[in-house]
Amino acid sequence: MAASEHAPNILIVTIDAVRRDHCSLYGYERPTTPHMERIAERGTVFENAIADSGWTAATVGSLFTGLCAGEHGVDPEHSLPEGIPTVAERLRDTGYHTAGFSTNPMASPLFGHGRGFDHFWYWERWSARTRLGAPLRYLGTRLGLSDMGGADMLKALSKHVRSCPKPVFGYVHFNEAHSPYGSVRAYERMFLARNTSWRDVRDIARKTGHIRIYDFGETATDEEIELVKALYDASICYQDMLLGKLVAFLHQHAPNTVVIVTADHGEAFAEEQAFGHNFCLEETQIRVPLVMAGQDIAAGEQVNTLVQTRDIAQTVCAIAGAEQLAETVAQRIDLREASGAERKYAYALRTAMSEEKAAEHREKLTSFDVDEHNRLTTCIRSDRFKLTRKAGAGTVLQDVASHPLGGPDCTSDHPVLAAEMQRSLSQWEQAQLSRQTDASSDVQIDDPLVKERLRGLGYMA
Ligand SMILES: [Zn+2]
C-alpha cells in the first residue's frame, strides 16, 4: 500500500529520564528547554502527560504498541513478544519508510523495539564499528568532553534522512540526561555554583555510575543533591540544543514533518523514597513532558486532559492513516482530540525484577534495601489524586494537586474515593493479567560492550 502523497513525515523523540518539572517549558526556573518551547509555540503542549511505567524498555514498549506495560510485558528482562503489532510495522505497511535511532540499548532491537523499522541505528552497532574507539569515547564522556552519543546519533540521522524515501516515520531516543550525572562541560558551567570544583563534578559521576546510584541515593548530602540537579539540568539543556539542531535539520530537509517530543520516564532526587529511576512510580517518575507540532496539530494550544505516552501510538497511526494497533484494556485517545476527550484515570505499572537480578543487586549494594524497593508497583491517577499499590505494602492515596511531588497518605481523609480507586486499579490489573501473553522472551545480552553500557547506566549489577 502506498502512503498518500500528502502524508506527513512523523518523528517521535524520547528524551530519557527527563521529568516534566525540570523543563522550562513547564515553568522550571532554569532555562533548560528553549527549543522544546519553540516547538510548543507552533504546536500543542500537554500539561498532564503520564508515562506508562518507570523504566525505559517498558515505556518504549507502550509507546510502540499503544498497550499498557502489563499487556505487552516488556521490562529490563523481557523483550516485546512477537505478534503484538507496532507503530513502525503499521506505518511501514502503509508505505512509510521507517527509521529508528537510539543511544540506549533499553530502547533498541535488543528488546524487540526494532520490529517494523527498515533501518535501526543504535549504540551497540555504533560501538561495534569503533571497538577501539569505544573505551576512549567512554572516557571522554566521563571527563565531560563528549556526550552520551547524541551528537553522533544526529549525524547518522541526518545522513540517513537526506537520502531515504519519504514519507518517513522516525524514532529518536536521546540519553544525555540519564545517570551517571555529568554533562558536556561547556553546559555544566551554565548551572553549577561558581565554587564547584572539577573534582566535585567527577566525584558525582563516579558515585552515580552503575548501580552505585542507589547506594548514593541513600547517603547523598543536600549539597550533593543540589550538584546532581545542576548537572542533570545542564544535560537537559545540552540535549535540548541537540533537539533544536534536529528540528532545524527537518525544516530544511523534511519540512512536512509532525514532531512529537516526550520522555520515557522522569527522575527522582529523594523527594520521597526514590533516587534515580527504575524502582517506583512516584510523580517524579511518571510525569513527563509532551509536546507535538506540525501539519494540522493545533498551534499554541495547551491541553489539560490526562494523557498517557501510549496515546502517541494511536495518534501516529491515525495521522498516517494506518491500521490501528491491538486493542487495550484501558482507554487510548488520539492526542489531536485530547482537549475534548474525557479520561478519568491514567495508570502505570512497574514489574519487580527477578530474584536472580535482585540477588545481584543485593550483593553489590550496601545502603540500598533492594527487597524493600523491588516490588510490583501499580498506580492509578486522576487529575487530582493518585493511588499507588506496592505488592506486600498496601496502598497509599496522595493529593497530587496540592502536593505536586506526592505528599502524605490521605486515605483516611477520603476513604470512599480511596476504595473506588482501589477497585478500579484492581480491575485494570486483572484485565491486564488475563490478556498477558507469555510469548515474550528473556533478553540475552552477550556483547561485552553492550553489557558495559547497560552496567554504566545502572541497568545491570
Ligand atoms: Zn529511560
Residues whose N, C-alpha, C, O or C-beta is under 5 A from the ligand:
A	BS01	ZN	D16 A17 W55 T56 D264
